[in-house]
Amino acid sequence: MKEADKPLAQIAREYGIHPSLPCRWRDELAENPERANSSNGNRCKYETMIAELERLLGQAHAENELLKKSVRHDPKESQGGKTKTDTNRRYMIIQEAHSSCLQLSISQSCYA
């Protein structure tokens, strides 16, 4: 049975909402159908926020992977007295400074 065939009171009970709410929604839709999709502005805002959070999560994941690599030490990876681990640590410090400067919108040359 389609929900359109059910009484509005039954639909309200099934979804746990006030019985007058489906009636109000139906009346608002009949009165102004363009407003039925007015939540698109909020959806766009949330999609933008989700994209930004996903970008930040990816950045944090990359930083964590770099940190994991810099903590590992393999004596076979020595190169001229310095290990790749030392190089990775230096790179990680530079990368953190770069990320901090980007977040604070300041020049990297100011960070010393």
Legacy VTK file of the C-alpha trace (Angstrom):
# vtk DataFile Version 3.0
C-alpha trace
ASCII
DATASET POLYDATA
POINTS 112 float
0.000 0.000 0.000
1.386 3.390 -0.940
1.652 6.073 1.719
-0.533 8.332 -0.400
-3.377 5.879 0.226
-2.943 5.991 4.014
-4.725 8.485 6.243
-2.495 11.359 7.348
-3.043 10.502 11.025
-1.718 6.980 10.437
1.346 8.326 8.621
1.991 10.714 11.514
1.802 7.825 14.018
4.184 5.686 11.948
6.787 8.452 11.802
6.224 9.641 15.369
5.276 13.189 14.448
2.371 15.374 15.525
-0.844 14.479 13.608
-1.333 18.037 12.348
2.136 18.239 10.791
1.388 16.227 7.589
-1.762 18.310 7.079
0.241 21.508 7.404
2.876 20.231 4.979
0.185 19.239 2.462
-1.473 22.661 2.715
1.852 24.491 2.371
2.734 22.410 -0.687
-0.634 23.150 -2.306
-0.291 26.855 -1.490
3.306 27.354 -2.645
4.970 24.400 -4.444
8.226 26.334 -5.011
8.896 26.414 -1.273
8.777 22.614 -1.091
12.390 22.502 -2.278
13.580 25.583 -0.413
15.952 23.475 1.700
18.378 23.291 -1.241
20.258 26.301 0.152
20.894 24.435 3.390
21.873 21.301 1.497
24.448 23.245 -0.500
25.830 24.772 2.708
26.109 21.343 4.333
27.687 19.799 1.246
30.301 22.562 1.255
30.947 21.962 4.945
31.255 18.198 4.394
33.708 18.737 1.524
35.843 21.008 3.723
35.801 18.486 6.572
36.752 15.675 4.185
39.650 17.792 2.906
40.837 18.444 6.469
40.495 14.761 7.316
42.613 13.828 4.306
45.232 16.388 5.315
45.309 15.037 8.890
45.599 11.488 7.546
48.548 12.467 5.343
50.252 14.183 8.289
49.717 11.094 10.455
51.210 8.851 7.778
54.224 11.144 7.524
54.625 11.041 11.296
54.421 7.236 11.306
57.131 7.056 8.643
59.372 9.481 10.516
59.153 7.478 13.753
60.264 4.225 12.125
63.994 3.709 12.081
65.727 1.325 9.743
69.561 1.225 9.962
69.708 0.007 6.345
68.329 3.353 5.211
71.412 5.299 6.321
72.714 7.785 3.826
75.982 9.567 4.574
75.653 9.629 8.376
72.060 10.800 8.229
69.157 8.431 8.177
66.037 8.843 6.119
64.264 9.096 9.470
66.191 12.291 10.271
65.304 13.696 6.882
61.664 12.741 7.378
61.606 14.444 10.777
62.999 17.640 9.290
60.499 17.458 6.473
57.679 16.872 8.967
58.679 19.955 10.993
58.787 22.056 7.827
55.428 20.653 6.710
53.849 21.423 10.105
55.154 24.991 9.936
53.825 25.314 6.395
50.395 23.988 7.457
50.305 26.333 10.441
51.173 29.318 8.257
48.435 28.389 5.798
45.865 28.037 8.590
46.844 31.404 10.095
47.150 33.090 6.686
50.672 34.334 7.367
53.783 34.271 5.225
56.128 31.325 5.745
59.050 33.742 5.859
57.599 35.202 9.086
57.810 31.799 10.745
61.342 31.219 11.933
LINES 1 113
112 0 1 2 3 4 5 6 7 8 9 10 11 12 13 14 15 16 17 18 19 20 21 22 23 24 25 26 27 28 29 30 31 32 33 34 35 36 37 38 39 40 41 42 43 44 45 46 47 48 49 50 51 52 53 54 55 56 57 58 59 60 61 62 63 64 65 66 67 68 69 70 71 72 73 74 75 76 77 78 79 80 81 82 83 84 85 86 87 88 89 90 91 92 93 94 95 96 97 98 99 100 101 102 103 104 105 106 107 108 109 110 111
